């Protein structure tokens, strides 16, 4: 997407599992109108391992962003790819991160489905890791400012506490987060909501959702 100024900050957007980069187009368009240069990172978890996805993300950033100031906005699994990148780091250009509906702890749904061959095929290496407590114990916490936007419009069929339909609200929280906020949206469509966009823009500018 075209930048609106000569030296814009870049926002790299990562979609979640079972989606494509198209799911982040509307959010990217809205951020572009606010003056950011945006880059949509697409991936297929069946085709690449989590480590391979992370390394490709870093190569994309190096090639398309360079040394400019940039931010990361991830949805769901996109945030795990980002956190995995902090095993070696992203470089000095990274400023802030916004996590949309992140599974920052073992995902109950992933754990329940992990024994089914269709789920294992559909989600690949990344899907198996989402339900693995041992994996989360080793997953780094970002060393830059990051905020979490959690969805609260869930379901009671497979959950007995607050959730967004896929991730428990409590599992979105992560020690070290600069800010956290709950919005009335589902896991699947949280990235398309107008208030989500406004919160992303505010955090990227100020480091807070409530400034």
C-alpha positions as CSV (number, residue, x, y, z in Angstrom):
1,X,0.0,0.0,0.0
2,X,1.3,3.4,-0.9
3,X,2.7,5.7,1.9
4,X,1.1,9.1,2.4
5,X,4.3,11.0,3.2
6,X,8.0,10.9,2.2
7,X,9.3,9.1,5.3
8,X,6.3,7.2,6.9
9,X,6.6,4.7,9.7
10,X,5.8,1.2,8.5
11,X,3.3,-1.2,10.0
12,X,3.7,-4.9,9.2
13,X,0.5,-6.8,9.6
14,X,0.3,-10.5,10.3
15,X,-2.9,-12.5,10.0
16,X,-4.0,-15.5,12.1
17,X,-4.3,-19.2,11.5
18,X,-6.9,-20.3,8.9
19,X,-6.9,-16.8,7.3
20,X,-4.8,-15.1,4.6
21,X,-3.3,-11.6,4.3
22,X,-6.7,-10.5,2.9
23,X,-8.2,-10.6,6.4
24,X,-5.9,-7.7,7.3
25,X,-6.5,-5.5,4.2
26,X,-9.2,-3.3,5.8
27,X,-7.0,-2.6,8.9
28,X,-4.1,-1.9,6.6
29,X,-6.1,0.4,4.5
30,X,-7.3,2.4,7.5
31,X,-3.7,2.7,8.8
32,X,-2.5,3.8,5.4
33,X,-5.1,6.6,5.6
34,X,-3.5,7.7,8.9
35,X,-0.1,8.1,7.2
36,X,1.6,4.8,7.7
37,X,3.2,2.7,5.1
38,X,1.8,-0.8,5.5
39,X,3.0,-4.3,4.5
40,X,0.8,-7.4,4.7
41,X,2.8,-10.6,5.6
42,X,1.1,-13.7,4.3
43,X,1.9,-17.3,5.2
44,X,0.6,-20.9,5.2
45,X,1.3,-22.8,8.4
46,X,0.9,-26.1,6.6
47,X,3.8,-25.2,4.3
48,X,6.4,-23.8,6.7
49,X,7.3,-24.5,10.3
50,X,7.0,-21.8,12.9
51,X,10.8,-21.1,12.8
52,X,10.7,-20.9,9.0
53,X,7.8,-18.4,9.1
54,X,9.6,-16.3,11.6
55,X,12.8,-16.2,9.6
56,X,10.9,-15.3,6.4
57,X,9.1,-12.5,8.3
58,X,12.5,-11.1,9.3
59,X,13.8,-11.3,5.7
60,X,10.7,-9.5,4.5
61,X,11.2,-6.7,7.0
62,X,14.8,-6.3,6.1
63,X,14.0,-6.2,2.4
64,X,10.9,-4.1,2.4
65,X,11.4,-1.9,5.5
66,X,15.1,-1.7,5.9
67,X,16.3,0.6,8.7
68,X,13.2,2.7,8.9
69,X,11.0,2.8,12.0
70,X,8.4,0.1,12.0
71,X,5.7,-1.5,14.1
72,X,4.1,-5.0,14.1
73,X,0.4,-5.7,14.4
74,X,-0.5,-9.4,14.6
75,X,-3.7,-11.3,14.9
76,X,-3.9,-14.6,16.8
77,X,-1.1,-16.9,15.5
78,X,0.6,-13.9,13.9
79,X,1.6,-12.8,17.4
80,X,3.3,-16.2,18.1
81,X,5.3,-15.7,15.0
82,X,6.3,-12.3,16.3
83,X,7.2,-13.5,19.8
84,X,9.2,-16.4,18.3
85,X,11.3,-13.7,16.5
86,X,12.5,-12.3,19.8
87,X,14.7,-15.4,20.2
88,X,17.2,-13.5,18.2
89,X,15.5,-10.1,17.8
90,X,14.2,-7.9,15.0
91,X,16.7,-5.1,14.9
92,X,16.8,-1.4,16.1
93,X,14.0,-0.2,13.8
94,X,11.2,-2.0,15.7
95,X,9.2,0.5,17.8
96,X,5.8,-0.9,19.1
97,X,3.6,-4.0,18.8
98,X,-0.1,-4.4,19.0
99,X,-1.4,-8.0,19.6
100,X,-5.0,-8.7,18.5
101,X,-6.6,-11.7,20.3
102,X,-3.2,-13.3,21.0
103,X,-3.0,-16.8,22.5
104,X,-0.3,-15.9,24.9
105,X,-0.8,-19.1,26.9
106,X,-1.6,-22.6,25.7
107,X,-4.8,-22.5,23.6
108,X,-7.5,-24.8,25.0
109,X,-9.0,-25.3,21.6
110,X,-5.7,-26.2,20.0
111,X,-5.0,-28.7,22.9
112,X,-8.4,-30.4,22.4
113,X,-8.0,-30.7,18.6
114,X,-4.3,-31.6,18.5
115,X,-5.1,-35.3,18.5
116,X,-7.1,-35.1,15.3
117,X,-5.2,-35.8,12.1
118,X,-7.2,-33.2,10.1
119,X,-6.3,-30.5,12.6
120,X,-2.6,-31.5,12.5
121,X,-2.6,-31.4,8.7
122,X,-4.5,-28.1,8.5
123,X,-2.4,-26.2,11.1
124,X,1.0,-27.8,10.7
125,X,3.9,-27.3,13.2
126,X,2.5,-24.0,14.4
127,X,-0.9,-25.5,15.3
128,X,0.7,-28.1,17.5
129,X,2.8,-25.6,19.4
130,X,-0.3,-23.5,20.2
131,X,-1.5,-26.1,22.7
132,X,1.8,-27.1,24.1
133,X,2.6,-25.7,27.6
134,X,6.3,-26.5,27.2
135,X,6.6,-24.4,24.1
136,X,5.1,-21.4,25.8
137,X,7.6,-21.7,28.7
138,X,10.4,-21.0,26.2
139,X,8.6,-18.4,24.1
140,X,10.2,-14.9,24.5
141,X,8.4,-11.8,25.6
142,X,8.9,-8.8,23.3
143,X,11.5,-6.4,24.6
144,X,9.8,-3.4,23.0
145,X,6.5,-1.7,24.0
146,X,3.5,-3.9,23.3
147,X,-0.2,-3.7,23.9
148,X,-2.9,-6.4,23.8
149,X,-6.5,-6.0,22.4
150,X,-8.6,-8.9,23.5
151,X,-12.0,-9.9,22.2
152,X,-14.9,-10.6,24.6
153,X,-17.7,-11.7,22.4
154,X,-17.3,-15.4,22.8
155,X,-19.3,-18.7,23.2
156,X,-20.1,-21.1,26.0
157,X,-20.1,-24.3,24.1
158,X,-16.4,-25.1,24.7
159,X,-15.6,-22.4,27.3
160,X,-16.8,-21.7,30.9
161,X,-15.2,-18.4,31.2
162,X,-14.8,-15.1,29.2
163,X,-13.5,-15.7,25.7
164,X,-13.6,-14.5,22.1
165,X,-14.8,-17.8,20.7
166,X,-11.3,-19.2,20.3
167,X,-9.0,-17.8,23.0
168,X,-9.7,-17.2,26.7
169,X,-9.6,-13.6,27.7
170,X,-7.1,-14.4,30.5
171,X,-4.8,-16.1,28.0
172,X,-4.4,-12.9,26.0
173,X,-2.5,-11.3,28.9
174,X,1.2,-11.3,29.0
175,X,3.7,-10.1,31.7
176,X,5.4,-7.0,30.5
177,X,2.6,-5.6,28.3
178,X,2.4,-1.9,28.3
179,X,-1.4,-1.8,28.0
180,X,-4.4,-4.2,27.7
181,X,-8.0,-3.6,26.6
182,X,-11.1,-5.7,26.0
183,X,-13.4,-5.0,23.1
184,X,-16.8,-6.6,22.3
185,X,-15.7,-8.6,19.2
186,X,-15.1,-12.2,18.2
187,X,-11.7,-13.7,17.5
188,X,-12.5,-14.1,13.8
189,X,-13.5,-10.5,13.1
190,X,-11.7,-8.4,15.7
191,X,-9.3,-7.0,13.1
192,X,-12.1,-5.6,11.0
193,X,-13.7,-3.4,13.7
194,X,-13.4,0.3,13.6
195,X,-12.6,0.6,17.3
196,X,-9.8,-1.9,16.9
197,X,-8.3,0.2,14.2
198,X,-8.5,3.3,16.4
199,X,-7.0,1.6,19.3
200,X,-4.1,0.3,17.1
201,X,-3.4,3.7,15.8
202,X,-3.5,5.3,19.3
203,X,-1.1,2.7,20.7
204,X,1.3,3.0,17.8
205,X,1.4,6.7,18.3
206,X,1.4,6.9,22.1
207,X,2.1,3.5,23.7
208,X,-1.3,3.5,25.3
209,X,-4.9,2.6,24.3
210,X,-6.4,5.3,26.6
211,X,-4.3,8.4,25.9
